[in-house]
Amino acid sequence: KQEVTQIPAALSVPEGENLVLNCSFTDSAIYNLQWFRQDPGKGLTSLLLIQSSQREQTSGRLNASLDKSSGRSTLYIAASQPGDSATYLCAVIVTQGGSEKLVFGKGTKLTVNP
Amino acid sequence: NAGVMQNPRHLVRRRGQEARLRCSPMKGHSHVYWYRQLPEEGLKFMVYLQKENIIDESGMPKERFSAEFPKEGPSILRIQQVVRGDSAAYFCASSPLTGEPYGYTFGSGTRLTVV
């Protein structure tokens, strides 16, 4: 059974810092991996999608890496801003028996202090 | 493109009533997924549907919960005889195809409160 773990559960940093959020998964047989952002009381916003054949994806100040063999992904945020404060969710896309679904970690709650 | 539309945003039901949650996928998306987020818990898969077809309902509670995605209209998640433990945020996601690197697009969710 696929399980996704995110460390740390919460992180507080001063504005301007570079930071890394970690995600690990137990079964390397994933299809893709997707990082999301969730603001309090809101839905999920997709940040980056990494296909299983890729090792990283970049979008603006965000860079996500994927190491399937070790079951790890990291989300790097450069020059953090207060507007980056949110919960960041890592999800692996698994396929089985004609079905496809996301398996989520519990998230890392990020606070960027001005 | 209006994105994935869910309504209502908030729903309050008394114990024993029925809750109906609606989801309209993004234009051009034919796959719909429902997820539930309990307080202090991660999002959990409930069901995966295509038009007029349930593909995978392995995450759905066996009783009181049902889902459909008719040929016309939105997908509906129906919870009969709600209990306090059903209070959660319910999210719908859609994708154009499986097996393609499009990822998932989520709606804003329906927050169900059972009183």
Interface residues (C-beta under 8 A of the other chain):
Chain A: V4 Y31 N32 Q34 F36 G41 K42 G43 L44 T45 S46 L49 Q51 L89 A91 I93 T95 G97 G98 S99 E100 K101 L102 V103 F104 G105 K106 G107
Chain B: Q6 Y33 Y35 E41 G42 L43 K44 F45 Y48 I55 D56 S58 G59 F91 A93 T98 G99 P101 Y102 G103 Y104 T105 F106 G107 S108 G109 R111
